[in-house]
C-alpha cells in the first residue's frame, strides 16, 4: 500500500465518522507531526479523487463553508429518510422570509426586517434562528436603543450546502417560497392574526387601566366634596341647634316668671 492510498483511506474514514464538515487543516492534523503528514496539495488531490469515486454512488463529497463532508445525495432522501421515525422539520414561511432577509441584507436589525416584511417579527422566530445557530448578533447599531445587528453563520451555510454567501442565488432568480416548497407550513396569516390579537388585548388592558384610574380620581373627588359639604354643614347645624336651645330656655324662663 502506497502512502497516498493510506492517506486516502484515512481521509475517507474520517469524513464518514466525523458527523460534521472537516477542513483541510483538521484533516492534516490526523497525520500527526510534520514529518509524517502529507502536503496540503496532496490532501486536496485526495479529496478530488474521493469526489470522483462518489460519482456513481448514493452519497457525495460536498464542500461547504466549514470544510468537506460525505453526505447522502439529495435525490436519495425519499428512501433514506425512512430510517428515522421523526419527520424532518418544516419551517414556516415567516421564519424562512426572516432568514432570507438576514442573509441578503446582513447585518440588519429586527426593525429593518419588520419594515421589509411589513409585519412584526415574532420573538419565537428570532429565538429559533439563534438557537439553531443560523444567525448571531454581530454588533449593535449606534442609534437610541442600540438594536442588535443580525448576520448569518457558518452553520447556516453548512446546512444549506453553501460554501460562501456568494453562492446564494441572485434575488432576481428567487421564486416565491410557496412555489419552491409547497409543503412549507405557511403561517404568515396566522402569525399576523395572533400578533393583532395580542395587540388588541394589550390595548384593551391599557384602556381598562385608564378607566380605572379615572374612576378612582372621580371617587376621590366625590369623597373630598362630601367631606367639605359635611364640614360646612356641621357649624350651621350646631348654630341652629344652639339657637333653638336658647329660645327654649328663654321660653321656660318667661313661664317661670309668670
C-alpha positions as CSV (number, residue, x, y, z in Angstrom):
1,X,0.0,0.0,0.0
2,X,1.4,3.4,-1.0
3,X,1.4,6.3,1.3
4,X,-1.2,8.1,-0.8
5,X,-3.5,5.1,-0.6
6,X,-3.2,5.3,3.1
7,X,-3.9,9.0,3.1
8,X,-7.0,8.4,1.0
9,X,-8.4,5.8,3.3
10,X,-7.7,7.8,6.4
11,X,-9.4,10.9,5.0
12,X,-12.4,8.9,3.7
13,X,-12.8,7.2,7.1
14,X,-12.5,10.4,9.0
15,X,-15.2,12.1,6.8
16,X,-17.5,9.1,7.3
17,X,-17.4,9.1,11.1
18,X,-16.9,12.9,11.8
19,X,-20.6,13.8,11.6
20,X,-19.6,17.3,10.6
21,X,-17.6,19.0,7.9
22,X,-13.8,18.8,8.3
23,X,-11.4,21.5,7.0
24,X,-8.1,20.7,5.3
25,X,-6.3,21.7,8.4
26,X,-8.3,19.3,10.5
27,X,-7.6,16.5,8.0
28,X,-3.9,17.3,8.1
29,X,-4.0,17.2,11.9
30,X,-5.0,13.5,11.7
31,X,-1.5,12.6,10.5
32,X,0.4,13.9,13.5
33,X,3.8,15.6,13.3
34,X,5.2,17.5,10.3
35,X,7.4,14.6,9.0
36,X,4.6,12.1,8.6
37,X,1.8,14.3,7.3
38,X,1.0,14.8,3.6
39,X,1.3,18.1,1.9
40,X,-1.7,20.3,1.6
41,X,-1.8,19.9,-2.1
42,X,-1.8,16.1,-1.6
43,X,-4.8,16.3,0.6
44,X,-6.6,18.4,-1.9
45,X,-5.8,15.9,-4.7
46,X,-7.0,13.1,-2.4
47,X,-10.3,14.9,-1.9
48,X,-10.7,15.3,-5.7
49,X,-10.2,11.6,-6.1
50,X,-12.8,10.8,-3.5
51,X,-15.2,13.2,-5.3
52,X,-14.6,11.2,-8.5
53,X,-15.1,7.9,-6.7
54,X,-18.5,9.1,-5.4
55,X,-19.8,9.9,-8.9
56,X,-21.9,6.8,-9.2
57,X,-22.7,6.2,-5.6
58,X,-25.6,7.2,-3.4
59,X,-23.5,9.7,-1.5
60,X,-21.3,12.6,-2.5
61,X,-18.4,14.6,-1.2
62,X,-19.7,18.1,-0.6
63,X,-17.7,21.2,0.2
64,X,-19.4,23.7,2.5
65,X,-18.3,26.7,4.5
66,X,-16.7,24.7,7.3
67,X,-14.9,22.2,5.1
68,X,-15.7,18.8,3.4
69,X,-18.2,16.2,4.3
70,X,-19.7,13.0,2.9
71,X,-23.5,13.1,2.7
72,X,-26.3,11.3,1.1
73,X,-27.4,12.7,-2.3
74,X,-30.5,14.8,-2.2
75,X,-32.4,12.5,-4.6
76,X,-31.9,9.6,-2.2
77,X,-33.7,11.3,0.6
78,X,-37.2,9.8,0.0
79,X,-35.7,6.3,0.7
80,X,-33.0,7.1,3.3
81,X,-35.4,9.2,5.4
82,X,-37.4,6.1,6.2
83,X,-34.6,5.1,8.6
84,X,-35.9,7.8,11.1
85,X,-39.3,7.9,12.6
86,X,-39.2,11.6,13.1
87,X,-40.2,13.7,10.1
88,X,-37.7,16.4,9.1
89,X,-38.6,19.8,10.5
90,X,-40.9,22.1,8.4
91,X,-40.1,25.7,8.7
92,X,-42.7,28.3,8.5
93,X,-42.8,30.9,5.7
94,X,-42.3,33.6,8.2
95,X,-39.1,32.0,9.5
96,X,-37.7,31.5,6.0
97,X,-38.6,35.0,5.0
98,X,-36.8,36.4,8.0
99,X,-33.8,34.2,7.4
100,X,-33.6,35.2,3.8
101,X,-33.8,38.9,4.6
102,X,-30.9,38.5,7.1
103,X,-28.9,36.5,4.6
104,X,-29.2,39.1,1.8
105,X,-29.2,42.3,3.9
106,X,-26.9,41.5,6.8
107,X,-26.0,43.0,9.1
108,X,-29.6,44.0,9.8
109,X,-31.8,44.9,12.8
110,X,-35.1,43.4,13.8
111,X,-36.8,46.7,13.0
112,X,-35.4,46.7,9.4
113,X,-36.7,43.1,8.9
114,X,-40.1,44.2,10.1
115,X,-40.0,47.2,7.7
116,X,-39.2,44.9,4.8
117,X,-41.7,42.2,5.6
118,X,-44.4,44.7,6.5
119,X,-45.4,42.7,9.7
120,X,-43.9,42.3,13.2
121,X,-41.2,39.6,13.6
122,X,-42.2,37.1,16.3
123,X,-39.7,36.7,19.2
124,X,-40.0,32.9,18.7
125,X,-38.6,33.2,15.2
126,X,-35.6,35.2,16.3
127,X,-35.0,32.8,19.2
128,X,-35.3,29.8,16.9
129,X,-32.7,31.2,14.5
130,X,-30.4,32.0,17.3
131,X,-30.8,28.5,18.9
132,X,-30.1,26.8,15.6
133,X,-27.1,29.0,15.3
134,X,-28.1,30.0,11.8
135,X,-27.8,33.7,12.8
136,X,-25.9,35.5,15.5
137,X,-25.6,39.0,16.9
138,X,-22.6,40.7,15.4
139,X,-23.0,44.2,17.0
140,X,-25.4,46.9,17.8
141,X,-26.5,49.9,15.7
142,X,-25.4,53.2,17.1
143,X,-28.9,54.7,17.5
144,X,-31.2,55.1,20.5
145,X,-32.0,51.7,22.0
146,X,-28.9,50.1,20.5
147,X,-30.8,47.5,18.5
148,X,-28.9,44.2,17.8
149,X,-27.5,43.6,14.3
150,X,-28.0,40.1,13.0
151,X,-25.9,38.1,10.5
152,X,-25.7,34.5,9.3
153,X,-23.2,31.9,10.5
154,X,-21.1,29.1,9.0
155,X,-23.7,26.7,10.3
156,X,-26.2,28.4,8.1
157,X,-24.0,27.9,5.1
158,X,-23.3,24.3,6.0
159,X,-27.0,23.5,6.5
160,X,-27.9,24.8,3.1
161,X,-24.9,23.3,1.3
162,X,-23.3,26.7,0.6
163,X,-19.6,27.5,0.7
164,X,-20.0,31.3,0.9
165,X,-22.7,33.9,0.8
166,X,-21.8,34.5,-2.9
167,X,-23.3,31.0,-3.6
168,X,-26.8,32.3,-2.8
169,X,-29.0,32.7,-5.9
170,X,-29.5,36.3,-7.1
171,X,-32.6,37.9,-5.8
172,X,-33.9,38.2,-9.3
173,X,-33.9,34.4,-9.6
174,X,-35.6,33.6,-6.3
175,X,-39.2,32.3,-6.7
176,X,-41.9,32.6,-4.2
177,X,-41.3,30.3,-1.2
178,X,-44.6,28.5,-1.8
179,X,-43.5,27.5,-5.3
180,X,-40.1,26.3,-4.1
181,X,-41.7,24.0,-1.4
182,X,-45.5,23.8,-1.3
183,X,-45.3,21.7,1.8
184,X,-44.0,24.5,3.9
185,X,-46.3,25.5,6.8
186,X,-47.4,28.9,5.6
187,X,-48.1,30.7,8.9
188,X,-47.9,34.3,7.9
189,X,-51.6,35.0,8.2
190,X,-51.9,33.0,11.5
191,X,-48.9,34.8,12.9
192,X,-50.2,38.2,12.0
193,X,-53.6,37.3,13.4
194,X,-52.0,36.3,16.6
195,X,-50.0,39.5,16.8
196,X,-53.1,41.6,16.1
197,X,-55.0,39.6,18.8
198,X,-52.2,40.3,21.4
199,X,-52.1,43.9,20.4
200,X,-55.9,44.3,20.8
201,X,-55.7,42.6,24.2
202,X,-52.9,44.9,25.3
203,X,-54.8,47.9,24.1
204,X,-57.9,46.7,26.0
205,X,-55.9,46.3,29.1
206,X,-54.4,49.8,28.7
207,X,-57.9,51.3,28.2
208,X,-59.3,49.4,31.2
209,X,-56.5,50.6,33.4
210,X,-57.1,54.2,32.2
211,X,-60.8,54.0,33.0
212,X,-60.0,52.5,36.4
213,X,-57.7,55.4,37.2
214,X,-60.3,57.9,36.0
215,X,-62.9,56.3,38.2
216,X,-60.6,56.3,41.2
217,X,-59.9,60.0,40.7
218,X,-63.6,60.7,40.4
219,X,-64.3,58.7,43.6
220,X,-61.6,60.7,45.5
221,X,-63.0,63.9,44.2
222,X,-66.6,63.0,45.3
223,X,-65.3,61.9,48.7
224,X,-63.5,65.2,49.2
225,X,-66.6,67.1,48.1
226,X,-68.9,65.4,50.5
227,X,-66.4,65.9,53.3
228,X,-66.3,69.7,52.6
229,X,-70.0,69.9,52.5
230,X,-70.3,68.0,55.7
231,X,-67.8,70.2,57.4
232,X,-69.7,73.3,56.1
233,X,-73.0,71.9,57.4
234,X,-71.7,70.9,60.9
235,X,-71.2,74.5,62.2
236,X,-74.6,75.6,60.7
237,X,-76.4,72.8,62.3
238,X,-74.7,73.4,65.5
239,X,-75.6,77.1,65.5
240,X,-79.2,76.3,64.6
241,X,-79.4,73.7,67.4
242,X,-77.9,76.2,69.9
243,X,-80.4,78.9,68.8
244,X,-83.3,76.6,69.3
245,X,-82.0,75.6,72.7
246,X,-81.6,79.3,73.7
247,X,-85.2,80.0,72.5
248,X,-86.4,77.1,74.6
249,X,-84.5,78.3,77.6
250,X,-86.0,81.9,77.2
251,X,-89.5,80.5,76.9
252,X,-89.1,78.4,80.0
253,X,-87.7,81.4,82.0
254,X,-90.7,83.5,80.9
255,X,-93.2,80.9,82.0
256,X,-91.5,80.6,85.4
257,X,-91.7,84.4,86.0
258,X,-95.4,84.5,85.3
